[in-house]
Amino acid sequence: MLDALPNEANDASDSKVIFAAVMRLARPLMGHFAEDPSMPSHDPVGARIGVPTQAAVADAPPVQLKPLFLLAWALCAVFYFFQYAVRSAPGVMQHELSAAWGGNHIGGMISAYYVAYALMALIAGVLLDRYGPQRTIPYGIAVVGLGCLVFAQGSEAAGMAGFVLQAMGAIFAFIGASYVAARYLPSRMLALFIGLTQCLGMAGAAFGSKPVHMLIDPAGSLHLSWQYVWIGFAVVGFVLAVATWIVMPRDSGDSASHHGPLSAASLVQPFKTVLANPQSWLAGVIGGLLFLPTTIGALVWATSFLNGGKDLSMAAAATEASMVPIGWVIGCPLLGFVADRLGRRKPVLITGAVVMLAAGLTAIYVPHGLLPPYSVALVLGIASGAAMIPFSMMKETNPSAVKGTAAGVMNFLVFLTSGIVSPSSPG
């Protein structure tokens, strides 16, 4: 009887065999039960050992491009085109607005627009993270439409109030489009879709003002009152808002922790996450500096510089400067595609910055006429498409749960950099 009992050595050996067999059977289940589903999607410990949490898998962008999600992004991109056309309309209506208001107050109105736009960028990102795109972006479009209706009332006060309302809604265009691209489209195509978004925005800036001029031109066949143009903008905005509300995916943002009771702490926490990341500051400052040669140097100073420094007529100088945003239309998606194709951001960023520097020095020091017409401005615009890559980097270097806040902070830092660095005139 005693001989039948295993000795101590045999018992230990058998225990090891049994333990190994149990672990082999349990291993497929451990990936399912090892992580608590309530844990945040970006668990630093899990990331270090290479085990994704359930939340991380659920929040991961799809691998394949899905038509419905592509349509949701496309509506956001159309919104970005639309808000740029709306934003540029007062510049086309300067004579009509000055006659109606008894003076040219467009400069102050545009300043108020950008102040509201920059501040609202911080709020819009948090709202997207907390409530998701379906409960935020359509309402942003509707606010732009409401601002157009207010502007159509005709008075200077209504114009100022309506333009500020448009700014508060317009910020959801680019931030919303980049949020949808980061959350619902394949991550390998993020830079491409952010570049395409900016491409449509620049198209709105470059081409959106022409139809407005045709509608209100006294010598034209239509010659509509400028108020009717704003009413038309409002109708387009409301229709786009309804379409976006129908198509946009219905979810509640990226993080369950954002959906608790609304408090100051819950609103501040996403900003702490983004601003505590040094990569956020690098992306914001680099993006802002890459924007300066085009948004300030080309679009603000270029016409007067070419007229006074290169002896071009104002018409020729304006045409030359207009090639920069056309270059953006080409460069933003092109360089985004190249960055996605390479799977790296820094080489494209550095190359774009070097080409921009070379184009800027050429514009300053090379006599006009030695190079093909418009070539320098077009190359500068194409290379400046690299300025959109830091927007992708901001998303990629921050947790998924704060991608909307990250986009808002990025926009704010870009506007802040432009405001700090750019003097009031080229002299």
Residue pairs with C-beta under 8 A, 6 or more apart in sequence:
6 14
31 51
34 51
35 43
35 46
35 51
35 53
35 54
36 53
37 53
37 54
37 55
38 256
39 53
39 55
40 53
40 55
40 255
40 257
40 399
40 401
41 53
41 55
41 56
41 58
41 59
41 254
41 255
41 399
41 400
41 401
42 56
42 399
42 400
42 401
43 53
43 56
46 52
46 53
46 56
52 60
55 256
56 400
59 183
59 254
59 400
59 401
60 187
60 400
61 182
61 183
61 184
61 185
61 186
61 187
62 69
62 184
62 185
62 186
63 186
64 186
65 185
65 186
65 189
66 184
68 247
68 249
69 180
69 184
69 185
69 249
70 185
71 247
72 133
72 180
72 184
72 244
72 247
72 248
72 249
73 177
73 180
73 181
73 184
73 185
73 193
73 197
75 240
75 243
75 244
75 247
75 248
76 133
76 137
76 173
76 176
76 177
76 180
76 197
76 244
77 177
77 196
77 197
77 200
78 200
78 240
79 137
79 140
79 141
79 172
79 173
79 176
79 177
79 240
79 244
80 173
80 174
80 177
80 197
80 198
80 200
80 201
80 204
81 200
81 201
81 203
81 204
81 208
82 144
82 173
82 204
82 236
82 237
82 240
83 144
83 166
83 169
83 170
83 173
83 204
84 201
84 202
84 203
84 204
84 205
84 208
85 204
85 205
85 208
85 209
85 212
85 233
86 144
86 148
86 166
86 170
86 208
86 233
86 237
87 113
87 166
87 170
87 205
88 204
88 205
88 208
88 209
88 212
89 208
89 209
89 212
89 229
89 230
89 233
90 97
90 106
90 109
90 110
90 159
90 163
91 106
91 209
92 209
92 212
92 213
92 216
93 212
93 216
93 226
93 229
94 104
94 106
96 216
96 226
97 104
97 105
97 106
97 159
97 226
98 104
100 154
100 156
100 226
101 155
101 156
101 159
102 156
105 156
105 159
105 160
108 160
109 159
109 160
109 163
110 163
112 160
112 163
112 164
112 167
113 163
113 164
113 166
113 167
114 167
114 415
116 164
116 167
116 168
117 167
117 168
117 170
117 171
117 415
118 411
118 412
118 415
118 416
119 412
120 167
120 168
120 171
121 171
121 175
121 408
121 409
121 411
121 412
121 415
122 271
122 405
122 408
122 409
122 412
123 408
124 136
124 140
124 171
124 172
124 175
124 176
124 404
124 408
125 175
125 270
125 404
125 405
125 406
125 407
125 408
125 409
126 267
126 270
126 271
126 404
126 405
126 408
127 136
127 404
128 136
128 137
128 172
128 175
128 176
128 179
128 253
128 403
128 404
128 405
128 407
128 408
129 253
129 254
129 255
129 258
129 270
129 401
129 402
129 403
129 404
129 405
130 253
130 258
130 259
130 266
131 252
131 253
132 249
132 250
132 251
132 252
132 253
133 176
133 179
133 180
133 183
133 248
133 249
133 251
134 245
134 248
134 249
134 250
134 251
135 252
136 172
136 176
137 172
137 176
137 180
137 244
137 248
138 241
138 242
138 244
138 245
138 248
139 169
139 172
139 241
140 168
140 169
140 170
140 171
140 172
140 173
140 176
141 169
141 172
141 173
141 237
141 238
141 240
141 241
141 244
142 169
142 237
142 238
142 241
143 165
143 166
143 168
143 169
144 165
144 166
144 169
144 170
144 237
145 169
145 233
145 234
145 235
145 236
145 237
145 238
145 241
146 165
146 169
146 234
147 161
147 162
147 163
147 164
147 165
147 166
147 167
147 168
147 169
148 162
148 166
148 230
148 231
148 233
148 234
148 237
149 162
149 230
149 231
149 234
150 158
150 161
150 162
150 165
151 158
151 159
151 162
151 163
151 166
151 230
152 158
152 162
152 227
152 228
152 230
152 231
152 234
153 162
153 227
154 227
162 230
171 408
171 411
173 201
174 197
174 198
174 201
174 407
174 411
175 404
175 407
175 408
175 411
177 193
177 194
177 197
178 193
178 194
178 197
178 391
178 395
178 407
179 403
179 404
179 407
180 248
181 189
181 190
181 193
181 194
181 197
182 190
182 395
182 400
182 403
183 254
183 400
183 403
184 249
185 193
187 396
188 340
188 343
189 340
190 340
190 392
190 395
190 396
191 335
191 336
191 337
191 339
191 340
191 345
191 388
191 389
191 392
192 333
192 336
192 337
192 340
193 336
194 332
194 336
194 388
194 391
194 392
195 331
195 332
195 333
195 334
195 335
195 336
195 337
195 385
195 388
196 332
196 333
196 336
197 332
198 328
198 332
198 385
198 388
199 328
199 329
199 330
199 332
199 333
202 325
202 326
202 328
202 329
202 332
203 329
205 325
206 322
206 325
206 326
206 329
212 229
214 220
214 222
215 222
215 224
215 228
215 229
216 223
216 224
216 225
216 226
216 229
217 223
252 259
253 259
253 404
254 400
254 401
254 402
254 403
254 404
255 401
255 402
257 266
257 269
257 401
258 266
258 270
258 401
260 266
270 401
270 402
270 405
271 405
271 409
273 398
273 399
273 401
273 402
273 405
274 280
274 398
274 402
274 405
274 406
274 409
275 281
275 409
277 397
277 398
279 393
279 394
279 397
279 398
280 394
280 397
280 398
280 406
280 409
280 410
281 413
283 390
283 391
283 393
283 394
283 397
283 410
284 390
284 394
284 409
284 410
284 412
284 413
284 414
284 417
285 413
285 417
286 349
286 390
287 387
287 388
287 390
287 391
287 394
287 410
287 413
287 414
287 417
288 413
288 414
288 415
288 416
288 417
288 418
288 421
289 417
289 421
290 349
290 352
290 353
290 356
290 384
290 386
290 387
290 390
291 384
291 387
291 414
291 417
291 418
292 417
292 418
292 421
292 422
293 356
293 360
293 380
293 384
294 324
294 325
294 328
294 380
294 381
294 384
294 387
295 418
296 418
296 421
296 422
297 360
298 321
298 324
298 377
298 380
298 381
299 321
299 324
299 325
300 422
301 425
301 426
302 317
302 320
302 321
302 324
302 377
303 314
303 317
303 318
303 321
304 317
304 426
305 317
305 426
306 312
306 316
306 317
306 320
306 321
306 368
307 313
307 314
307 317
310 317
310 368
311 368
312 320
312 368
319 374
320 373
320 374
320 377
321 377
323 374
323 377
323 378
323 381
324 377
324 378
324 380
324 381
324 384
325 381
326 378
326 381
327 377
327 378
327 379
327 380
327 381
327 382
327 383
327 384
327 385
328 381
328 382
328 384
328 385
329 381
330 381
330 382
330 385
331 352
331 381
331 382
331 383
331 384
331 385
331 386
332 385
332 388
333 385
334 382
334 385
335 348
335 352
335 382
335 383
335 385
335 386
335 388
335 389
336 385
336 388
336 389
336 392
338 348
339 345
339 348
339 389
339 392
342 348
345 389
345 392
345 393
348 386
348 389
349 386
349 389
349 390
351 383
351 386
352 383
352 384
352 385
352 386
352 387
352 389
353 383
353 386
355 379
355 383
356 380
356 383
356 384
356 386
359 376
359 377
359 379
359 380
359 383
360 380
362 371
362 376
363 376
363 377
363 380
366 376
390 410
391 407
391 410
394 406
394 407
394 409
394 410
395 403
395 406
395 407
398 406
